[in-house]
Amino acid sequence: MVDEVIAAAEDRMGKALDSERQDLINIRTGRANPSVLENVSVQAYGSVMPLVQLASISAPDPRMLMIQPYDRSVIGDIERAILRSDLGFNPTNEGTVIRIVIPPLTEERRRELVKLVHRRVEEARVAIRNIRREAHDKIRHMLREKEISQDEESVASEQLQKLTDRMVEQAEVLGATKETEMMEV
């Protein structure tokens, strides 16, 4: 029973890390990364669709993204969606492909983005700790209901803390990696 609580907590903590990883991917760096455009939604064919369903996205060189629509009739829709997004890109429509030149980040903008990375890492830490608190509450409830012994409760609490420490460390490593990537010129 305690193992189930810890396994559920580990699963939820893993999902919190995945969410942080996804958030960090969407923070742009000075380098072209096709994943930056993953969350762009395009109004096409009478509905809203993710850009990745309408076009292939590649990075032919470190400062450029190239978007090649599967159907040329939606190229204008894709261009408008990129302009509407908060990414700050200026797409160039070449008729069959859209090219986006990634401008180099200024030092000031890099520092702002690093602060954003720190916020995202802190949000992940808080989420992981909240999951630990909920799992710990369940374990204490099991102890009060005499479902487990005090020894089992202390062992489970120790396991839960080790799990939390490991997950928080992974969150910090993700943040440090992203920060290093952003500070490269």
RAKAQUI-V893416 format. One line per field, one symbol per residue. ss: DSSP state (2 for helix, 1 for strand, 0 for the rest). phi: phi as a letter, one per 20 degrees, with the letter a starting at -180 (. if undefined). psi: psi as a letter, one per 40 degrees, with the letter a starting at -180 (. if undefined). A space follows every 50 residues. Layout:
ss->???
phi->???
psi->???
This chain:
ss->02222222222222222222222220000000022220001111001111 22221111111001111110022222222222220000000110000111 10000022222222222222222222222222222222222222000002 22222222222222222222222222222222200
phi->.fffffffffffffffffffgfffffefdfdfbgffegefddeblnbecf gfedbedccfbfdbdcddffcffefffffffffffeemedfdedndcddc eeffffffffffffffffffffffgfffffffffffffffffffemecef ffffffffffffffgffffffffgffffffffefe
psi->dddddddddddddddddddddddddehiaeihhdededehhhhifeihii deeeiihigdieeiihhhidheeeddddddddddifdfigihheddihih hhiihiddddddddddddddddddddddddddddddddddddddefdiid ddddddddddddddddddddddddddddddddeh.
